[in-house]
Amino acid sequence: MSGTTTYLELSQDDGGAHKFYEVTVEGTAVSVRYGRIGAAGQLQSSSFPTAEKAQAAAARKIGEKVRKGYAPAVRGQRAARPVTRRQVTSAPSTARSTAPVLWRFRTGSAAFGIHIDEDRCWVGNQAGDVFTLSHGGDVLARYSLPDGVKCLVADDFWIYAGCDDGTVYDLSSKLPFAAYDIAADVDIFWLDIREGVLNVSDADGGLTVIDHEDEYQWARRSAGGQAWMVRADDRGVYHGHQSGVTAYAPDGSGELWHTRTTGGVLFGWQEDDAVYAGTARHVVQRLSKATGAVEATYRCDTAVYSCATSPDGRHVFAGDSASSVYCFDTDGTRLWKLRTGGGSALSMQYHDEKLYMVTTDGSLVCVDASETAVTAAQQGSVPVARDVKSAAALPTYTPAVSAASVATVSEAPAGGVVVECVGSGGRVRVHVVSEGYDRSWYVQFPRGIREAGARYVVDSLHPAQAGFYRVRGEIRRLV
């Protein structure tokens, strides 16, 4: 008996998702392929005791998607989502000395995403892989996402990966969940998230803001295209593009200031009172968040691909297009320039006297940025960099795409919080059931596993300033 295939698409011309979902039944086997329209997507397979049970399982999967707005379609008739992969060149460094690299991890594909927290190092590449490592360079886990990782951003405890398929995945629990779907006509360049509010900058110089329920809030078009920078705090959203940096009020009510930088912005960083713009005209510029005034300029020798600061802004770091890394004093004095030893740094972050960089060859590199180590490097003494290898039994996590992907429990464990999915106004919202919480507040919850009437147990809920709860820890279905 030949197999049957059902192909569905969800693509909304008014700025919604742009995804496909394909279910194939071959005897007792059911395979599901899903992802961005125009891409190969990700494949999951299951087997069942009988052909009848396989058919029933496939029908349930299809029914779930149809209820969410998917419809039968013909593969190839709808255009793929626009995706710009950053094209960069990397020339050899002119620096005389090499940076003191402690360890290097090669991800296997070009990479831009990096985040360093108190416990782990995160790196994401264009193959859709996200790896976590210890600060010492031990590989801990791997997440396999359906499409290329554009960037990694943190929002307090929560870690998010923005992917080329327009989906932003929450990586904060054991299984990654789709948290946001970005409109199909937005060619994503960079993301930032604050208090559950997603800010998206794009190829046309647009800025789009989406709330915790994945609902559009406001959008602006800045004066220049190629918007590679967006940073946000409680005072504004700072948008960097070819014509400089523009700051907007957090609620989108108006422009706060605009500053024309020396060259188009290629990367952005922020501290409490300033934003830092790395530009194509060889400089990093520090701008006041209050007024937009240029407070300092840090001069490199070629275009600046990335920048970062020490936590107090005492030192400013930059990576250029010629495989060099720089350190400046806060006033703009160049302290040192060194070869990266592995291409140009496309993203970077400083933590505890270490500078972590993602380079053009797809490597995560850890540099000893202490004064002692740099001085030794300038004198020609550098450590032998350890080449980190992935463990053979490395755990790999793939996104939970339906309620069936989530572990189940028969009762809530001690300390667990019960939430319930409720149909409301054509959408499924999530509210708290457990005592001690405001039941009128929504819970920010993965959309892919929402089913009206379903109950879940989460480890804990944290209130956000905007009046909703955020999930922390594992999610299990209550059955």
N, C-alpha and C positions, 0 to 999 in steps of 0.2 A: 504494500500500500504506500503510495507516494505521500510526501509530506505536504502540509498546508502552511501558508505564510500569510499573516495579516500585517499590513504596513499602515501606520498612522502618523500624522503630523500635527503639531501644534505650532502655528505661526500666525501672529496677529499683526496686521498692518498698522495698528494704532500704537505700537510700541510694547509688544508683549514678548512672549517666548518664541523661540525659533528652533524647535527640536523635533526629532522623529523617535518612533518607538515601533519596533518590529518583532513580532512573535512567530516562531516557527515550531510546528509540531511534527516530529518524526517518530512514529510508533509511541514508545513510552518516554521519549526525550522531548523536553521543551527548552528552546533557546530563545533568549531575549537580547536583541541588539538595540542600543539606544545612544543618543548623543545629539550633537549639533547637526542640523541639516547641511548636507554637503560633505560631512566628515565620515570616516569609517565607523566611528562610535566605539562603544565598549560592549563586550559580549559576556553574558552570563548563561549558564546551562544548568538544568535540573533533570533528574530522572524520577519516574513514578512507577508504582507496581504494575499498573495496567495502562493500556492505551486510553481507556475511558477516563481514568483519573488525570492523565496528561492533558486530554482535551478539556476537561473541566477546569484544571488549573490555568490553562491558556485563556479560556473564556473569562475567568475571573480577572486576570491581568488586563485583558483587553477592555473589559467593562469598567475597571478602575480608571483607565486612561480616558475612555470616552466620557465618563462622568466629569473628568477634569478639563474637557474641551478638545481633546484630540479627535481627529476625524480621518476616515480613510483617504488615502492619497496615492499618487503614483510617484515612485522614487525618481528623482532627477528633474521633475517639472518645476520645482521651486528653487530659486537661486540660493546659493549658500550664503551664510552670514558673512558680511565684510570683516576680514581679519587682517590687520597689519602686523607683521612680525618685524620688530625693530632691526633695521639693517645697520650694522656697525662695522667699522674697520679697526684694526689694531696694529699699529706700527711698532717696531722695536724701540725700546727705551733708550734715551741718551744718558740716563743716570749712570754714575760710575760704580755705584754699589748696589747690591741686591738686598731686598728686605729680609729680615730674619723670620722666614716662614717656619712655623712649628710643625704643621701638618697640612695635607692637601687631600681632598676627597673629590674624585672625578665622577660626576653624576651620569655621564654617558651621553649628554645632549646639551645644547646651548641653554644657559640658565640666566634668569634675571631676578627671581624671587629669593629673598633672604629675610630671616628674622631671628634675632638672638634674644632669648629671655634668661631668667635666672637659672633655669634648669637645662635648657636645650638649645641647640642650633637647628634652624630649619632652612632648607634650600629646596627650591622648586624649579623644574626645567621644562623645556618645550615639548618633551615627550609625555608630559602629564605626571611625571614622578615627583613626589615630595618626600624627602628624606629627613629624619631627625637624627641628630648626633649629640653626644655629650660634648662639653667644652673641651675635653681632652681628645676628641676626635674618634670616639667609638660610635659606630652606626647602631642606632637603636630600633628604628622602624622605618617602614616605607608605606606611603599612600599612593595608590595607583588611580589617578583621575582620568576622565574620558578625553581630555584635550589639554593642550599646552598651557602651562602655568604662566600667567602674565606677571603676577606679583603676589607677595605674601604680606599681609598686614595684620597687626595686632590691635585689639580693642580690649584693654585690660587683660583678663584671663583668656579671652577668646582669640583664636587664630583663624584667619580666613585666607583662602587661596582663590584668586580671581583667574578664571580660565578663558581660553579663546572661544569656548562654546557659549560664552555669555553667562555662565553660571558661576556664582561665588559659593564655594564650599566651606562649611564650618568644620575645622579639623580638631575641635577642642575635646571631643569625646572619642571613644574607641573607634567608632565607625564615622567616616566623613558623611555629612549631610548637605544637600543642596539648600542654601539659606536664601539666596536671591537669584532672580532671573533678570538679566539686563535686556532692554529692548533690542529687537533684532537689527534695527538700523543703526545701532551705536557701535562704532568701531573702537573698542576699548583700548585705551593706552595705559591708564593707571587708576588705582582705587585708594580710598582711605575710608575707615569706618570709625565712628565715634558714638558711643552710647547706643549702638544698634542702628545708627543712621549711616547709610552707604552713600559715599560721594564718588561719582564716576567722571573722569575726564577722558576725552576722546580725540580722534584724529582730526576732526573739524574745529577743534577749539571749544567744544561744548562741555558744559558741566551739568550733570544730572544728579538729583538728590532723591533717594528712595528710603522710605521709613522701615521700621522693624517688621511690618506686615508685608514687605515687598511691594508697597504701593507708592506710585509716583508722588512726589511732593512739589518740586519745582525744578526749573532748568534755566540756564543762562548761556549765551554765546559770547565768549570773550573775543577780544580784538584780533587775536592771532590763532592760527591752527596748530596742529602737532602738539597737543597739550599733554606733556609727559609728567606734569607735577600736579598733585592735589594733596593738600594737608588741611586738617580741620581741628578746631578746638571750640571752646564755649564762646569765643568772641567772633569767630569768622571761619570762612572756608577760603583757602588761599590757593589760587589756580594759576599755574605757570604754563606758558605757551610761547609761541615764536615772538610775540610782541612784549613779553615781560611777565609780570605777576599782577593779577587782579584779585582783590579781596572782596568777598560778599558777606552780607549779614547771614548768620546761621539759618534764619527763616526765609532767606531769599528775598527779603523786602527791598534790598537795594545794594548798590555797589558802595563799598567803604573807601576804597582807594585803588589806584592803578599806578604801577611804577614800570617804566620802560627800562629793562635791564640791558647790560652790555652783552648783546647777543641773545638768541633764542634760548629758552630754558629747556634743558635736557634731563634735569633731575632736581628733586626738591627734598629738603629736610626741615625739621622744625624743632625749636626749643620753646620754653615757656613764653618768651617775649620777642622772639625773632624767627623768621623763616630764612632758609639758605637756598639760593638758586644756583645750580651749576649750569653754565652756559656754553654755547658753541664758540664763543669768542674768548675762550681760555681762562675764564674767571669763575670763582664762586663769589656771590654777593650776599651779604647779610642785610636783610630788610627788617625794619621795625614793624611788628604786628599792629601797633597802634596807629602809625601814620604812613607806612610804606616807604619811609625815608631809607636810603642806602646808608648803612652805618659803617660798613667795612667792605673791602674788596680783597680777595685772596687770588693772586695771579699765578696761573699754571703756564705751561709751555705749549699745550695743545688743547683741543676741545675737552671739556669736563663731562665725563659720562656719569659720575656719581660723587656724592659727598656725604659727610657725617660729622658729628661733633662728639666730644667727650660730654658727659652728662651736664656739666656746668657751663659748657660753651668755652671752656678754657683753651681747648685745642680744636682746630678745624682740620678735617682730613678730606682729601680729594683724590679721585682716580681719573686719569686722562686717557685720550685715545692712542697714546704711545706707550702703553704698558708701564706707566709710572704711577707711584702713589706718593702723595705729599702730606706734610703736616705743617700747619701754620699756628702761630700764636693768635690770640683773639683779636689783636689789632691789625692783623694782616701780614706780619713778618713771617717769611718762609723759614721754617726750622730745618726741614730736610726734604729731600727728594730721593726716592729709591726705586729700583726695578722691582716689579711684582714677581718676576720669575715665572709668570704663567699667563700672559695676555693682559688686556685692559680690564679694570674693575667696573662692572656694569651696575652693581649695587654694593653697598657696604654698611657696616654698623660697628660701633665701638662698644666694648664691654670689658670692664675690669682689666685695663691695660693691654687688651688684645684688640686687634682690628681684623674683623671678619669680612672677606670680600668674595663675591661671585665674579669670576672672570670669563672672558670671551671663549675659553675652551670648555666652559661648563663645569668648572671646578669651584668648590668651596674651599677657601684658603684662610688659614688662621695665622696672623702675623703677630709676633711679640712686639708691641708698640711701646714698651717701657723705655725710659731714657737710657738705661744701661744696655739693653739689647740693641737699640738703634745706634748708639755710639760704637759698640763693638762691630756692627755691620758696616758702618762707615769706614772702619779701620780694616775691613776685609775679613772679619771673623763672624761667620753665620752658622747656625745649627744645621744639621742635616735634616731636611724636611721629611717627615714620615708620610709615606704614601698609604692612605687609609683604604682598606678593602672592605666591601660589604660582607657580613657574615652569611654563611651558606644557609642557615635556618632563619634568616631575617623575616620577621612577621610582616605581611603585606596586607593593607586594608583597602577595600574598595567601597565606593559610596553605597549607602542604603537607599534603594530606589522605591521601595514600597513597604507597607506594614509587615509584609512577610519576611523582609530582610532583618527585622529587629528581633532580638531575643525576647522571650516571653517569661512571665512569672504568674503564678496563680494568686499571689497576694503581695501587698506592698511590704517590703522589708522595713525594719525599724529605721526611722529617720527619713524614709522615702516620701516624696511628695507626689500626690495623684493629680493628674490633669485630665481634662476631657475635651474631645473634639466636638464642636457644636455647629450645625448649619446655621448661617446667619447672612441674609441678604445675598444669597447666591454663592457665598463663600463659606469655607469651613474655618471657624476660629477656634482658639484653644483657651480654656479658662481653668482656673485652679478649683479642685474639688476639696482638697485637704483644708482643715481648719487653720486659722491664724493668718490667712491671706485675704487680700481684697479681691473678691470674686468678680468684680466689675472690670478688672484689668485683664487685658489679653496677655497671653504668653507667647513670646517669640519662639516659634516651633517649626521644625522642618516641614516644608509644604508637601514633600513627596510621600510622607507617611501619615498625613492627615486623612482621617476617614470619619465622617459624622457618626457619633455614638461610641467611637473607640476611646478607651482609657489607657493612659500610659503612666508609668512610675519614673520619676526622675530623681537624681541624687539630691539636688537642691535647686532653689529658685532665688535669683537675685533681682531686687527692684532697680529699675533704671529711672533716671531723672524725668523722662518723658511720660512716666505712668504706665509701665508695662513690666512684665517679668522676663528674665532671661534664664535659660536652662544652663546648669553647670553639671558636668558629669555624665554618666551613662543614662541612656533612655531605654526602657523595657516596656513591652506591651503587657497590659494587665488582662489576663484571659480567665 
